[in-house]
Amino acid sequence: MDSTAAVAISILALVASVASAFYAKRAVDQAAWSNRVNLHEPRKHIYEGLVLYRHLFGDYDLHPTDEEIQDFYVKVAMPARLYFPAEIADEIYDIYKSSFALYKRIDDAESGRSQESKWEPINQFKAQSISRLEKLIPRVIAVAELGNT
């Protein structure tokens, strides 16, 4: 084989390797895009659950019921562990835990099991939950890329 044939084969090999690298990069980009699309819907449902939970604190005497808190756990707190970074999932779970603890105090006050007025835990529940949710929801939007849809 002469040197001209060797150079031609080398050039063809170079072209083939550049084309392979280009197609590999496109495949990686497509896989990343597909992953974002697959994560979008569950993340959107978690976001919607946070917004709905936030709206439960709208009226003066309104606070989530035991069923609503458990629903928040099942539909938002548990799935968040799968679809969000740990710090966001932990914050959502902490909101659930503190919500349940404050609900128990309200329930004890309303049932007479406690001498505490129900208004202290209700006001604490509302203030704490609204504040935490107002800070958390924009972070969820940023991670879920909900603004891009």
C-alpha positions in Angstrom: 0.0 0.0 0.0 1.4 3.3 -0.9 1.4 6.5 1.2 -1.4 8.1 -0.7 -3.8 5.2 0.1 -2.7 5.2 3.8 -3.4 9.0 4.0 -6.8 8.4 2.3 -7.7 5.7 4.8 -6.6 7.8 7.7 -8.7 10.7 6.5 -11.7 8.4 6.1 -11.1 7.1 9.6 -10.9 10.6 11.0 -14.2 11.6 9.2 -15.9 8.5 10.6 -14.7 9.2 14.1 -15.8 12.8 14.0 -19.2 11.7 12.7 -19.5 9.1 15.4 -18.6 11.7 18.1 -21.2 14.0 16.7 -23.9 11.4 16.7 -22.9 10.2 20.2 -23.3 13.8 21.5 -26.7 14.1 19.9 -27.8 10.8 21.5 -26.6 12.1 24.9 -28.5 15.4 24.4 -31.6 13.5 23.3 -31.5 11.2 26.4 -31.1 14.2 28.7 -34.1 15.9 27.1 -36.2 12.7 27.3 -35.3 12.4 31.0 -36.4 16.0 31.7 -39.7 15.3 29.8 -40.3 12.1 31.8 -39.7 14.0 35.1 -41.8 16.9 34.2 -45.3 15.5 34.8 -44.6 14.0 38.3 -42.8 17.2 39.3 -45.8 19.3 38.0 -48.2 17.2 40.2 -46.0 17.8 43.3 -45.9 21.6 42.5 -49.7 21.6 42.2 -50.0 19.8 45.5 -47.8 22.4 47.2 -49.9 25.2 45.8 -53.2 23.5 46.8 -51.8 22.9 50.3 -50.8 26.6 50.5 -54.4 27.6 49.7 -55.8 25.6 52.6 -54.5 28.4 54.9 -56.6 31.2 53.2 -59.4 31.9 55.7 -59.2 33.1 59.3 -60.1 29.8 61.0 -59.1 27.5 58.2 -56.3 25.0 58.5 -55.8 21.5 56.9 -57.7 18.6 58.3 -56.1 15.3 59.2 -57.2 13.8 55.9 -55.7 16.8 53.9 -52.4 16.5 55.8 -52.3 12.7 55.0 -53.2 13.5 51.4 -50.3 16.0 51.3 -48.0 13.2 52.5 -49.2 10.7 50.0 -49.4 12.9 46.9 -46.6 15.4 47.6 -44.1 14.5 50.4 -43.5 10.8 49.4 -43.1 11.3 45.7 -40.9 14.4 46.2 -38.2 12.0 47.5 -38.1 10.4 44.0 -38.4 13.5 41.8 -36.6 16.3 43.6 -33.2 16.9 45.2 -32.8 15.8 48.8 -32.9 19.3 50.3 -36.2 20.1 48.6 -37.7 16.7 49.5 -36.6 17.1 53.1 -38.2 20.6 53.3 -41.5 19.2 52.0 -41.3 16.3 54.5 -40.5 18.8 57.3 -43.6 20.8 56.4 -45.7 17.6 56.6 -44.2 16.7 60.0 -44.7 20.1 61.5 -48.3 20.3 59.9 -49.2 17.0 61.6 -47.7 18.1 65.0 -49.6 21.4 64.9 -52.8 19.7 63.8 -52.6 17.4 66.8 -52.2 20.5 69.1 -55.3 22.1 67.5 -57.3 18.8 67.7 -56.3 18.4 71.4 -57.4 22.0 72.1 -60.7 21.6 70.3 -61.5 18.3 72.0 -60.6 19.5 75.5 -57.6 17.1 75.9 -55.5 20.3 76.3 -56.0 23.5 78.2 -54.3 25.4 75.3 -56.3 27.7 73.2 -56.7 26.4 69.6 -55.8 29.9 68.3 -52.1 29.7 69.2 -51.4 26.5 67.2 -53.7 27.7 64.4 -51.9 31.0 64.1 -48.5 29.3 64.3 -49.7 26.7 61.8 -50.8 29.3 59.3 -47.7 31.6 59.7 -45.2 28.8 59.6 -46.7 27.0 56.7 -47.4 30.0 54.6 -43.9 31.3 55.1 -42.2 28.0 54.4 -44.4 27.3 51.3 -43.9 30.8 49.9 -40.1 30.2 50.0 -40.3 26.6 48.8 -42.6 27.0 45.8 -40.2 29.1 43.7 -37.4 26.6 44.3 -39.7 23.8 43.2 -40.5 25.8 40.0 -36.8 26.3 39.3 -35.9 22.7 39.7 -38.9 21.4 37.9 -38.4 23.8 35.0 -42.1 24.6 35.1 -41.5 28.0 33.7 -40.4 26.5 30.4 -43.7 24.9 29.5 
